[in-house]
Amino acid sequence: MSKLKTHKGAAKRFSLTKSGKVKRSKAFRRHILNKKSTKTKRHLRAGGYVAVADEKNVKAMIPYK
């Protein structure tokens, strides 16, 4: 069987933890920040994890990470 190709867009957005969870960054933090409150922007700084229901699909896109 040939090697699987990594989805490069997914590889830039997601990373795996040692326990197998998929880390991600929060959305809505790129532009139009002046109408967002300081509290909102502070909470967007923290990363998050992909939902358990979506983990299988994301892991299929990044097979060698």
N, C-alpha and C positions, 0 to 999 in steps of 0.2 A: 504494500500500500504506500502511496506517495505521501509526502509531508503535507500537513494542513497549512493553509495560509492564515495568517493573523489578520484580522480586520483592523487596519491601522488607525481608523477613527476611534474604535473602541479601546485600542491599546493606549491611546493618548488620554482617554477619559477615565479609565478604570484601572485599579491595581488590586492585587490579591493580598490578603493578610496571611499570616502563618496558620491561622485557624481555618482558613478557607473562605472567609467572608470576602465580599467584593466592596472595596472602598470607592467612593465617588465624591465629587465636589458639588456644592449646591448651585442651582441655576439662579438667574436674575441678578447677577453681580457684575455684569460687563459694562453696561452704560445706563443712562437715564437714572443716575443715582441721587440727583439733587431732590427728587420728590420722595425718595425713600427715607424713612427716619433712621437716626443713628442706631437705634436698637435693632431695627430690621437688618441693617448692613452688618452689624456686629454678629448677629445670629447666622447670617449667610457665610461668614468667614469659616465657621466650623464645618468640617466635612461630614459626610454621612455614609450610610451603607445602603447597598442595593437591596430591595425587598427580596425576601426569600423566594417568592413566586417567580421573580425575574432572574435569579442567580444562574439558573441552568442555561438560559439563553446567552447571558453575558459571558459565562465561562466558555461556551462553545466558540465565541468570537475571539477569545484570547487563550488558545490552547497551550501555549508554551510559557506562560507567565507564572 
